[in-house]
Amino acid sequence: MSNPHPLQEIEAEALKEKTPSQSLDYLRHRLKDDPRTGAKRLLAKFEKSVLREEREKARLESLWQHERKALEEGFSHVAGVDEAGRGPLAGPVVAAAVILTPDRLIPGVDDSKKIPAAKREELFARIRAAAVAVGVGQASVREIDGLNIYRAAQLAMERAVVALAPKPDYLLTDAMPLPAFKAVPQKPLVHGDALSLSIAAASIIAKVTRDRLMGELHRQYPAYGFEGHKGYGTEEHLKALETHGPCPEHRLSFGPVMETSARKSPEGPLGFWKERLSSAANHEELNQVGVQIKRVALSRLSSSELESLRELFRVKRNQWKSEKA
């Protein structure tokens, strides 16, 4: 028996249902005796949609396993924490902390590195709307250079957790423990943004926030192309660094930036490293500069130049020892 109603109208009616499964049930009822080829194609289209929905639901449930376990153990506010920007040569490291609930799992949320920029922006807004709480923190370039990138990333993550309201009673982190929250149970997960929905959501918030910050830095320092490469060591960025030298938002403790700074120093590479050793304010900074020299300058200085730096290192270290005595 033929169906007199246009398929476009039937599809529009189906889409008024609350879920893809309900839409499919409606179509199966309306088109069960419809011989039209288009009717079969329409059913197949909705069947694929339902299959995608079921697969996505199963994926989200799998990513929720660590949160589910913590909730079953009696915790009420489980936060996922992640950072963005450990590898770039410029800009801050940004972290986010997100608390979600099992009744509002967000389709499409995944490791931010797997998601195109436009989709990340869309998910950013959806996470903000659906989450119980979202906190964001960052560590500046000065803090990265003064501490080291690992500790700076920890600091940014700790600041993100502090920004949460309500406060979390359980933390899921992307591989990194947070010393400032020793009293809060934590579970560091290697590649956590691929294993936990809350960490994945945090990775999206952190990535989008940092990308926007790098867009602002691009407007301040347009010669470096920050809006495109976000501070990473691309060929374009390295050429700009060589041409213009570092700007205030470059991480001076990172190899390529240090190399360029040393080459462009008015006193030459040797003078650059002598100044860094001389200006070290404590043992930790002195040792840090020593490590940087080994990593970056060892093959670029002569034996006599290296020996002069070693001597300056020893003098500085012994000076502090004598002052303590």
Contacts in CASP RR format, 6 or more apart in sequence:
PFRMAT RR
TARGET T0000
AUTHOR 0000-0000-0000
METHOD contacts of the structure
MODEL  1
MSNPHPLQEIEAEALKEKTPSQSLDYLRHRLKDDPRTGAKRLLAKFEKSV
LREEREKARLESLWQHERKALEEGFSHVAGVDEAGRGPLAGPVVAAAVIL
TPDRLIPGVDDSKKIPAAKREELFARIRAAAVAVGVGQASVREIDGLNIY
RAAQLAMERAVVALAPKPDYLLTDAMPLPAFKAVPQKPLVHGDALSLSIA
AASIIAKVTRDRLMGELHRQYPAYGFEGHKGYGTEEHLKALETHGPCPEH
RLSFGPVMETSARKSPEGPLGFWKERLSSAANHEELNQVGVQIKRVALSR
LSSSELESLRELFRVKRNQWKSEKA
1 33 0 8 1.000
1 35 0 8 1.000
2 34 0 8 1.000
2 35 0 8 1.000
2 36 0 8 1.000
3 10 0 8 1.000
3 30 0 8 1.000
3 31 0 8 1.000
3 33 0 8 1.000
3 34 0 8 1.000
3 36 0 8 1.000
3 39 0 8 1.000
5 30 0 8 1.000
7 36 0 8 1.000
7 38 0 8 1.000
7 39 0 8 1.000
7 42 0 8 1.000
10 27 0 8 1.000
10 30 0 8 1.000
10 31 0 8 1.000
10 42 0 8 1.000
11 27 0 8 1.000
11 42 0 8 1.000
13 26 0 8 1.000
13 30 0 8 1.000
14 23 0 8 1.000
14 24 0 8 1.000
14 26 0 8 1.000
14 27 0 8 1.000
14 30 0 8 1.000
14 46 0 8 1.000
15 23 0 8 1.000
17 23 0 8 1.000
17 25 0 8 1.000
17 26 0 8 1.000
19 53 0 8 1.000
20 46 0 8 1.000
20 49 0 8 1.000
20 50 0 8 1.000
20 53 0 8 1.000
21 50 0 8 1.000
21 53 0 8 1.000
23 46 0 8 1.000
23 49 0 8 1.000
24 43 0 8 1.000
24 46 0 8 1.000
24 47 0 8 1.000
24 49 0 8 1.000
24 50 0 8 1.000
27 42 0 8 1.000
27 43 0 8 1.000
27 46 0 8 1.000
28 43 0 8 1.000
31 39 0 8 1.000
31 42 0 8 1.000
31 43 0 8 1.000
56 107 0 8 1.000
56 108 0 8 1.000
60 105 0 8 1.000
60 106 0 8 1.000
60 107 0 8 1.000
60 109 0 8 1.000
60 197 0 8 1.000
61 105 0 8 1.000
63 109 0 8 1.000
63 195 0 8 1.000
63 196 0 8 1.000
63 197 0 8 1.000
63 200 0 8 1.000
64 102 0 8 1.000
64 105 0 8 1.000
64 197 0 8 1.000
66 172 0 8 1.000
66 187 0 8 1.000
66 189 0 8 1.000
66 195 0 8 1.000
66 196 0 8 1.000
67 78 0 8 1.000
67 100 0 8 1.000
67 102 0 8 1.000
67 172 0 8 1.000
67 196 0 8 1.000
67 197 0 8 1.000
67 198 0 8 1.000
68 102 0 8 1.000
70 78 0 8 1.000
70 170 0 8 1.000
70 172 0 8 1.000
70 185 0 8 1.000
70 187 0 8 1.000
71 78 0 8 1.000
71 102 0 8 1.000
75 169 0 8 1.000
75 170 0 8 1.000
75 185 0 8 1.000
76 169 0 8 1.000
77 99 0 8 1.000
77 132 0 8 1.000
77 133 0 8 1.000
77 164 0 8 1.000
77 166 0 8 1.000
77 167 0 8 1.000
77 168 0 8 1.000
77 169 0 8 1.000
77 170 0 8 1.000
78 99 0 8 1.000
78 100 0 8 1.000
78 168 0 8 1.000
78 169 0 8 1.000
78 170 0 8 1.000
78 171 0 8 1.000
78 172 0 8 1.000
78 198 0 8 1.000
79 97 0 8 1.000
79 98 0 8 1.000
79 99 0 8 1.000
79 133 0 8 1.000
79 161 0 8 1.000
79 164 0 8 1.000
79 168 0 8 1.000
79 170 0 8 1.000
79 171 0 8 1.000
79 172 0 8 1.000
79 198 0 8 1.000
79 202 0 8 1.000
80 97 0 8 1.000
80 98 0 8 1.000
80 99 0 8 1.000
80 171 0 8 1.000
80 172 0 8 1.000
80 173 0 8 1.000
80 196 0 8 1.000
80 198 0 8 1.000
80 199 0 8 1.000
80 201 0 8 1.000
80 202 0 8 1.000
81 95 0 8 1.000
81 96 0 8 1.000
81 97 0 8 1.000
81 98 0 8 1.000
81 157 0 8 1.000
81 160 0 8 1.000
81 161 0 8 1.000
81 171 0 8 1.000
81 172 0 8 1.000
81 173 0 8 1.000
81 174 0 8 1.000
81 178 0 8 1.000
81 199 0 8 1.000
81 202 0 8 1.000
82 95 0 8 1.000
82 96 0 8 1.000
82 157 0 8 1.000
82 173 0 8 1.000
82 174 0 8 1.000
82 192 0 8 1.000
82 193 0 8 1.000
82 199 0 8 1.000
82 200 0 8 1.000
82 202 0 8 1.000
82 203 0 8 1.000
82 206 0 8 1.000
83 93 0 8 1.000
83 94 0 8 1.000
83 95 0 8 1.000
83 96 0 8 1.000
83 153 0 8 1.000
83 156 0 8 1.000
83 157 0 8 1.000
83 174 0 8 1.000
83 176 0 8 1.000
83 206 0 8 1.000
84 93 0 8 1.000
84 94 0 8 1.000
84 95 0 8 1.000
84 112 0 8 1.000
84 203 0 8 1.000
84 206 0 8 1.000
84 207 0 8 1.000
84 209 0 8 1.000
84 210 0 8 1.000
85 91 0 8 1.000
85 92 0 8 1.000
85 93 0 8 1.000
85 94 0 8 1.000
85 153 0 8 1.000
85 210 0 8 1.000
85 230 0 8 1.000
86 93 0 8 1.000
86 149 0 8 1.000
86 150 0 8 1.000
86 153 0 8 1.000
87 149 0 8 1.000
87 232 0 8 1.000
88 230 0 8 1.000
88 231 0 8 1.000
88 232 0 8 1.000
88 233 0 8 1.000
88 251 0 8 1.000
89 231 0 8 1.000
89 232 0 8 1.000
89 233 0 8 1.000
89 237 0 8 1.000
89 241 0 8 1.000
89 250 0 8 1.000
89 251 0 8 1.000
89 254 0 8 1.000
89 256 0 8 1.000
89 257 0 8 1.000
90 141 0 8 1.000
90 217 0 8 1.000
90 224 0 8 1.000
90 226 0 8 1.000
90 231 0 8 1.000
90 237 0 8 1.000
90 246 0 8 1.000
90 247 0 8 1.000
90 249 0 8 1.000
90 250 0 8 1.000
90 251 0 8 1.000
90 257 0 8 1.000
91 141 0 8 1.000
91 213 0 8 1.000
91 214 0 8 1.000
91 217 0 8 1.000
91 226 0 8 1.000
91 231 0 8 1.000
91 249 0 8 1.000
91 250 0 8 1.000
91 251 0 8 1.000
92 138 0 8 1.000
92 139 0 8 1.000
92 140 0 8 1.000
92 141 0 8 1.000
92 144 0 8 1.000
92 156 0 8 1.000
92 210 0 8 1.000
92 213 0 8 1.000
93 138 0 8 1.000
93 139 0 8 1.000
93 144 0 8 1.000
93 149 0 8 1.000
93 152 0 8 1.000
93 153 0 8 1.000
93 156 0 8 1.000
93 210 0 8 1.000
94 136 0 8 1.000
94 137 0 8 1.000
94 138 0 8 1.000
94 156 0 8 1.000
94 206 0 8 1.000
94 209 0 8 1.000
94 210 0 8 1.000
94 213 0 8 1.000
95 136 0 8 1.000
95 137 0 8 1.000
95 138 0 8 1.000
95 153 0 8 1.000
95 156 0 8 1.000
95 157 0 8 1.000
95 159 0 8 1.000
95 160 0 8 1.000
95 202 0 8 1.000
95 206 0 8 1.000
96 134 0 8 1.000
96 135 0 8 1.000
96 136 0 8 1.000
96 137 0 8 1.000
96 160 0 8 1.000
96 202 0 8 1.000
96 203 0 8 1.000
96 204 0 8 1.000
96 205 0 8 1.000
96 206 0 8 1.000
96 209 0 8 1.000
97 133 0 8 1.000
97 134 0 8 1.000
97 135 0 8 1.000
97 136 0 8 1.000
97 157 0 8 1.000
97 160 0 8 1.000
97 161 0 8 1.000
97 163 0 8 1.000
97 164 0 8 1.000
97 168 0 8 1.000
97 202 0 8 1.000
98 127 0 8 1.000
98 131 0 8 1.000
98 133 0 8 1.000
98 134 0 8 1.000
98 135 0 8 1.000
98 198 0 8 1.000
98 201 0 8 1.000
98 202 0 8 1.000
98 205 0 8 1.000
99 131 0 8 1.000
99 132 0 8 1.000
99 133 0 8 1.000
99 134 0 8 1.000
99 164 0 8 1.000
99 166 0 8 1.000
99 168 0 8 1.000
99 198 0 8 1.000
100 106 0 8 1.000
100 130 0 8 1.000
100 131 0 8 1.000
100 132 0 8 1.000
100 197 0 8 1.000
100 198 0 8 1.000
100 201 0 8 1.000
101 132 0 8 1.000
104 130 0 8 1.000
104 131 0 8 1.000
105 197 0 8 1.000
106 123 0 8 1.000
106 126 0 8 1.000
106 127 0 8 1.000
106 130 0 8 1.000
106 197 0 8 1.000
106 201 0 8 1.000
108 115 0 8 1.000
108 119 0 8 1.000
108 123 0 8 1.000
109 123 0 8 1.000
109 127 0 8 1.000
109 197 0 8 1.000
109 200 0 8 1.000
109 201 0 8 1.000
109 204 0 8 1.000
110 193 0 8 1.000
110 194 0 8 1.000
110 200 0 8 1.000
111 191 0 8 1.000
111 193 0 8 1.000
111 194 0 8 1.000
111 200 0 8 1.000
111 203 0 8 1.000
112 120 0 8 1.000
112 193 0 8 1.000
112 200 0 8 1.000
112 203 0 8 1.000
112 204 0 8 1.000
112 206 0 8 1.000
112 207 0 8 1.000
112 208 0 8 1.000
113 193 0 8 1.000
113 203 0 8 1.000
113 207 0 8 1.000
115 123 0 8 1.000
115 204 0 8 1.000
117 211 0 8 1.000
120 204 0 8 1.000
120 207 0 8 1.000
120 208 0 8 1.000
121 208 0 8 1.000
123 201 0 8 1.000
123 204 0 8 1.000
124 204 0 8 1.000
124 205 0 8 1.000
124 208 0 8 1.000
127 134 0 8 1.000
127 201 0 8 1.000
127 204 0 8 1.000
127 205 0 8 1.000
128 134 0 8 1.000
128 205 0 8 1.000
131 201 0 8 1.000
132 166 0 8 1.000
133 164 0 8 1.000
133 165 0 8 1.000
133 166 0 8 1.000
134 164 0 8 1.000
134 205 0 8 1.000
135 160 0 8 1.000
135 161 0 8 1.000
135 163 0 8 1.000
135 164 0 8 1.000
135 205 0 8 1.000
136 160 0 8 1.000
136 163 0 8 1.000
136 205 0 8 1.000
136 206 0 8 1.000
136 209 0 8 1.000
137 156 0 8 1.000
137 157 0 8 1.000
137 159 0 8 1.000
137 160 0 8 1.000
137 163 0 8 1.000
138 156 0 8 1.000
138 159 0 8 1.000
138 210 0 8 1.000
138 213 0 8 1.000
139 147 0 8 1.000
139 152 0 8 1.000
139 153 0 8 1.000
139 155 0 8 1.000
139 156 0 8 1.000
139 159 0 8 1.000
141 248 0 8 1.000
141 249 0 8 1.000
141 250 0 8 1.000
141 251 0 8 1.000
143 152 0 8 1.000
143 155 0 8 1.000
144 152 0 8 1.000
144 251 0 8 1.000
144 253 0 8 1.000
145 251 0 8 1.000
145 252 0 8 1.000
145 253 0 8 1.000
146 253 0 8 1.000
146 285 0 8 1.000
146 288 0 8 1.000
147 155 0 8 1.000
148 253 0 8 1.000
148 288 0 8 1.000
149 251 0 8 1.000
149 253 0 8 1.000
149 254 0 8 1.000
150 176 0 8 1.000
153 176 0 8 1.000
154 176 0 8 1.000
154 178 0 8 1.000
154 179 0 8 1.000
157 173 0 8 1.000
157 176 0 8 1.000
157 178 0 8 1.000
158 178 0 8 1.000
158 179 0 8 1.000
158 180 0 8 1.000
158 181 0 8 1.000
160 202 0 8 1.000
160 206 0 8 1.000
161 168 0 8 1.000
161 171 0 8 1.000
161 178 0 8 1.000
161 180 0 8 1.000
161 181 0 8 1.000
168 184 0 8 1.000
169 184 0 8 1.000
169 185 0 8 1.000
170 184 0 8 1.000
170 185 0 8 1.000
170 186 0 8 1.000
170 187 0 8 1.000
171 178 0 8 1.000
171 181 0 8 1.000
171 184 0 8 1.000
171 185 0 8 1.000
171 186 0 8 1.000
171 187 0 8 1.000
172 186 0 8 1.000
172 187 0 8 1.000
172 189 0 8 1.000
172 192 0 8 1.000
172 196 0 8 1.000
172 198 0 8 1.000
172 199 0 8 1.000
173 186 0 8 1.000
173 187 0 8 1.000
173 188 0 8 1.000
173 189 0 8 1.000
173 192 0 8 1.000
173 199 0 8 1.000
174 188 0 8 1.000
174 189 0 8 1.000
174 191 0 8 1.000
174 192 0 8 1.000
174 193 0 8 1.000
174 199 0 8 1.000
174 202 0 8 1.000
174 203 0 8 1.000
175 188 0 8 1.000
175 189 0 8 1.000
175 190 0 8 1.000
175 191 0 8 1.000
175 192 0 8 1.000
176 188 0 8 1.000
177 186 0 8 1.000
177 188 0 8 1.000
178 186 0 8 1.000
189 195 0 8 1.000
189 196 0 8 1.000
189 199 0 8 1.000
192 199 0 8 1.000
192 200 0 8 1.000
193 199 0 8 1.000
193 200 0 8 1.000
193 202 0 8 1.000
193 203 0 8 1.000
194 200 0 8 1.000
210 230 0 8 1.000
211 230 0 8 1.000
214 226 0 8 1.000
214 227 0 8 1.000
214 228 0 8 1.000
214 230 0 8 1.000
214 231 0 8 1.000
215 226 0 8 1.000
215 227 0 8 1.000
217 226 0 8 1.000
217 249 0 8 1.000
218 224 0 8 1.000
218 225 0 8 1.000
218 226 0 8 1.000
218 227 0 8 1.000
218 228 0 8 1.000
220 249 0 8 1.000
221 247 0 8 1.000
221 249 0 8 1.000
223 240 0 8 1.000
223 243 0 8 1.000
223 244 0 8 1.000
224 231 0 8 1.000
224 237 0 8 1.000
224 240 0 8 1.000
224 241 0 8 1.000
224 244 0 8 1.000
224 247 0 8 1.000
225 236 0 8 1.000
225 237 0 8 1.000
225 240 0 8 1.000
226 249 0 8 1.000
229 236 0 8 1.000
229 237 0 8 1.000
231 237 0 8 1.000
233 256 0 8 1.000
238 256 0 8 1.000
241 250 0 8 1.000
241 256 0 8 1.000
241 257 0 8 1.000
241 260 0 8 1.000
242 260 0 8 1.000
245 260 0 8 1.000
245 261 0 8 1.000
245 264 0 8 1.000
246 252 0 8 1.000
246 257 0 8 1.000
246 260 0 8 1.000
246 261 0 8 1.000
250 257 0 8 1.000
251 257 0 8 1.000
252 258 0 8 1.000
252 261 0 8 1.000
253 288 0 8 1.000
253 292 0 8 1.000
255 292 0 8 1.000
255 295 0 8 1.000
255 296 0 8 1.000
258 292 0 8 1.000
258 296 0 8 1.000
258 297 0 8 1.000
259 296 0 8 1.000
259 300 0 8 1.000
261 272 0 8 1.000
262 268 0 8 1.000
262 269 0 8 1.000
262 272 0 8 1.000
262 273 0 8 1.000
262 296 0 8 1.000
262 297 0 8 1.000
262 300 0 8 1.000
263 269 0 8 1.000
265 271 0 8 1.000
265 272 0 8 1.000
265 275 0 8 1.000
267 274 0 8 1.000
267 275 0 8 1.000
269 297 0 8 1.000
269 300 0 8 1.000
269 301 0 8 1.000
269 305 0 8 1.000
270 301 0 8 1.000
270 305 0 8 1.000
270 308 0 8 1.000
270 309 0 8 1.000
273 289 0 8 1.000
273 293 0 8 1.000
273 297 0 8 1.000
273 301 0 8 1.000
273 309 0 8 1.000
274 308 0 8 1.000
274 309 0 8 1.000
274 312 0 8 1.000
276 289 0 8 1.000
276 292 0 8 1.000
277 286 0 8 1.000
277 289 0 8 1.000
277 290 0 8 1.000
277 309 0 8 1.000
277 312 0 8 1.000
277 313 0 8 1.000
277 316 0 8 1.000
278 312 0 8 1.000
278 316 0 8 1.000
280 286 0 8 1.000
280 288 0 8 1.000
280 289 0 8 1.000
280 316 0 8 1.000
282 320 0 8 1.000
283 317 0 8 1.000
283 320 0 8 1.000
286 313 0 8 1.000
286 316 0 8 1.000
286 317 0 8 1.000
290 313 0 8 1.000
293 306 0 8 1.000
293 309 0 8 1.000
297 306 0 8 1.000
297 309 0 8 1.000
298 306 0 8 1.000
301 309 0 8 1.000
END
